[in-house]
Protein backbone atom coordinates (compact mmCIF):
# COMPACT_ATOMS: atom_id res chain seq x y z
CA UNK A 1 0.00 0.00 0.00
CA UNK A 2 2.84 2.40 0.81
CA UNK A 3 4.41 1.70 -2.59
CA UNK A 4 1.11 2.65 -4.23
CA UNK A 5 1.06 5.93 -2.27
CA UNK A 6 4.66 6.65 -3.25
CA UNK A 7 3.97 6.02 -6.94
CA UNK A 8 0.96 8.36 -7.20
CA UNK A 9 1.08 10.74 -10.17
CA UNK A 10 -0.16 13.78 -8.22
CA UNK A 11 2.03 13.52 -5.15
CA UNK A 12 0.92 16.80 -3.55
CA UNK A 13 -2.77 15.88 -3.50
CA UNK A 14 -4.12 14.74 -0.11
CA UNK A 15 -5.38 11.20 0.33
CA UNK A 16 -7.34 9.04 2.76
CA UNK A 17 -6.82 5.32 3.36
CA UNK A 18 -9.53 3.45 5.19
CA UNK A 19 -10.74 -0.04 5.60
CA UNK A 20 -11.64 -3.13 7.50
CA UNK A 21 -8.11 -4.19 8.41
CA UNK A 22 -9.13 -6.72 11.07
CA UNK A 23 -6.07 -5.58 12.98
CA UNK A 24 -5.38 -3.29 15.90
CA UNK A 25 -2.69 -0.63 16.01
CA UNK A 26 -0.44 -3.19 17.72
CA UNK A 27 -0.46 -5.41 14.63
CA UNK A 28 2.94 -5.41 12.84
CA UNK A 29 1.34 -4.72 9.44
CA UNK A 30 -0.56 -1.68 10.76
CA UNK A 31 2.55 -0.48 12.59
CA UNK A 32 4.52 -0.67 9.34
CA UNK A 33 1.85 1.35 7.51
CA UNK A 34 2.19 4.14 10.06
CA UNK A 35 5.96 3.94 10.60
CA UNK A 36 7.19 5.85 7.57
CA UNK A 37 5.12 9.02 7.87
CA UNK A 38 3.00 8.55 4.73
CA UNK A 39 -0.11 7.87 6.83
CA UNK A 40 -1.40 9.75 9.85
CA UNK A 41 -3.62 8.20 12.52
CA UNK A 42 -5.92 10.78 14.13
CA UNK A 43 -7.40 8.28 16.57
CA UNK A 44 -6.92 7.70 20.23
CA UNK A 45 -7.11 4.39 22.01
CA UNK A 46 -9.74 5.45 24.52
CA UNK A 47 -12.77 3.74 22.95
CA UNK A 48 -14.99 1.61 25.14
CA UNK A 49 -17.38 -0.80 23.49
CA UNK A 50 -20.63 -2.32 24.60
CA UNK A 51 -19.88 -5.23 22.29
CA UNK A 52 -19.83 -8.67 23.79
CA UNK A 53 -18.78 -10.19 20.46
CA UNK A 54 -15.25 -10.96 21.58
CA UNK A 55 -14.97 -9.78 25.17
CA UNK A 56 -11.25 -10.53 25.35
CA UNK A 57 -10.63 -7.91 22.63
CA UNK A 58 -12.78 -5.20 24.21
CA UNK A 59 -12.45 -2.47 25.53
CA UNK A 60 -10.39 -0.43 23.10
CA UNK A 61 -11.16 -2.56 20.06
CA UNK A 62 -10.12 -0.75 16.88
CA UNK A 63 -9.87 -3.04 13.87
CA UNK A 64 -11.33 -0.69 11.25
CA UNK A 65 -9.26 2.39 10.49
CA UNK A 66 -9.19 5.71 8.67
CA UNK A 67 -5.73 7.14 8.01
CA UNK A 68 -4.91 10.32 6.11
CA UNK A 69 -1.97 11.90 4.41
CA UNK A 70 0.01 14.31 6.60
CA UNK A 71 -1.73 17.10 4.65
CA UNK A 72 -4.64 16.82 7.08
CA UNK A 73 -3.09 18.15 10.26
CA UNK A 74 -6.20 18.18 12.41
CA UNK A 75 -9.08 15.74 12.51
CA UNK A 76 -11.37 14.13 15.05
CA UNK A 77 -11.55 10.36 14.86
CA UNK A 78 -14.28 8.47 16.68
CA UNK A 79 -15.34 4.88 17.05
CA UNK A 80 -19.04 4.68 17.72
CA UNK A 81 -20.96 1.89 19.39
CA UNK A 82 -22.91 -0.37 17.09
CA UNK A 83 -24.86 -1.96 19.87
CA UNK A 84 -28.51 -2.59 19.18
CA UNK A 85 -28.93 -3.61 22.81
CA UNK A 86 -27.20 -2.49 25.97
CA UNK A 87 -25.24 -5.69 26.54
CA UNK A 88 -24.25 -7.09 23.16
CA UNK A 89 -23.41 -6.38 19.57
CA UNK A 90 -23.75 -8.41 16.41
CA UNK A 91 -20.15 -7.81 15.36
CA UNK A 92 -16.67 -6.93 16.52
CA UNK A 93 -16.67 -4.06 13.99
CA UNK A 94 -17.78 -0.61 15.04
CA UNK A 95 -18.60 2.44 12.90
CA UNK A 96 -15.59 4.72 12.49
CA UNK A 97 -15.93 8.44 11.74
CA UNK A 98 -13.30 11.00 10.77
CA UNK A 99 -14.14 14.71 10.81
CA UNK A 100 -11.41 16.72 9.13
CA UNK A 101 -10.83 20.21 10.52
CA UNK A 102 -9.54 23.18 8.57
C-alpha positions in Angstrom: 0.0 0.0 0.0 2.8 2.4 0.8 4.4 1.7 -2.6 1.1 2.6 -4.2 1.1 5.9 -2.3 4.7 6.7 -3.3 4.0 6.0 -6.9 1.0 8.4 -7.2 1.1 10.7 -10.2 -0.2 13.8 -8.2 2.0 13.5 -5.2 0.9 16.8 -3.6 -2.8 15.9 -3.5 -4.1 14.7 -0.1 -5.4 11.2 0.3 -7.3 9.0 2.8 -6.8 5.3 3.4 -9.5 3.5 5.2 -10.7 0.0 5.6 -11.6 -3.1 7.5 -8.1 -4.2 8.4 -9.1 -6.7 11.1 -6.1 -5.6 13.0 -5.4 -3.3 15.9 -2.7 -0.6 16.0 -0.4 -3.2 17.7 -0.5 -5.4 14.6 2.9 -5.4 12.8 1.3 -4.7 9.4 -0.6 -1.7 10.8 2.6 -0.5 12.6 4.5 -0.7 9.3 1.8 1.3 7.5 2.2 4.1 10.1 6.0 3.9 10.6 7.2 5.9 7.6 5.1 9.0 7.9 3.0 8.6 4.7 -0.1 7.9 6.8 -1.4 9.7 9.8 -3.6 8.2 12.5 -5.9 10.8 14.1 -7.4 8.3 16.6 -6.9 7.7 20.2 -7.1 4.4 22.0 -9.7 5.4 24.5 -12.8 3.7 22.9 -15.0 1.6 25.1 -17.4 -0.8 23.5 -20.6 -2.3 24.6 -19.9 -5.2 22.3 -19.8 -8.7 23.8 -18.8 -10.2 20.5 -15.3 -11.0 21.6 -15.0 -9.8 25.2 -11.2 -10.5 25.3 -10.6 -7.9 22.6 -12.8 -5.2 24.2 -12.5 -2.5 25.5 -10.4 -0.4 23.1 -11.2 -2.6 20.1 -10.1 -0.7 16.9 -9.9 -3.0 13.9 -11.3 -0.7 11.3 -9.3 2.4 10.5 -9.2 5.7 8.7 -5.7 7.1 8.0 -4.9 10.3 6.1 -2.0 11.9 4.4 0.0 14.3 6.6 -1.7 17.1 4.6 -4.6 16.8 7.1 -3.1 18.1 10.3 -6.2 18.2 12.4 -9.1 15.7 12.5 -11.4 14.1 15.0 -11.5 10.4 14.9 -14.3 8.5 16.7 -15.3 4.9 17.0 -19.0 4.7 17.7 -21.0 1.9 19.4 -22.9 -0.4 17.1 -24.9 -2.0 19.9 -28.5 -2.6 19.2 -28.9 -3.6 22.8 -27.2 -2.5 26.0 -25.2 -5.7 26.5 -24.2 -7.1 23.2 -23.4 -6.4 19.6 -23.8 -8.4 16.4 -20.2 -7.8 15.4 -16.7 -6.9 16.5 -16.7 -4.1 14.0 -17.8 -0.6 15.0 -18.6 2.4 12.9 -15.6 4.7 12.5 -15.9 8.4 11.7 -13.3 11.0 10.8 -14.1 14.7 10.8 -11.4 16.7 9.1 -10.8 20.2 10.5 -9.5 23.2 8.6 
